């Protein structure tokens, strides 16, 4: 999974060949590309699901972000994902269906979808 240099889209690559399997632009997540971008965080929640983070700024310059679950094989946006974190970079998908965030003291907290 890679994010475009201009943060306009995210691409998922086949392994081990490396060719692009699919690309999703910001508007595929329901956001205006002029007002939002793909963040450099995210990753594989499990072999079938990737997490993509879209971020932007409101008119009064308040930053916002949303995590989304994406079908890693079909390239379809499934739904918004509640990572239970306060910052876009607080999410660390571990690839086994779990992910890490941090508590207010900075200690890791492990979460699961089940």
C-alpha angles and dihedrals in degrees: 000000000000135000120223114252090244089046091238096128148001123234129201116210130206116245129261097359095055099217117143111264094186142338128215122197125206092263091060085070093052097258131121110252089217091059104034141037141193111264123225091243130083132075144164116337088182134335091282101040134057126188116224122189122213119191138179146146131262123232089265090054097256111149118230136179140187130196118215133196113228128190100246094206103041099030095232123144105236107184146308113292124219104214091176092233133126098217132042092239092050090084119092112176110204099198096240098085093276134095140189131235129164131249121229091273091054097254118138120256119197118215134188135196093227 
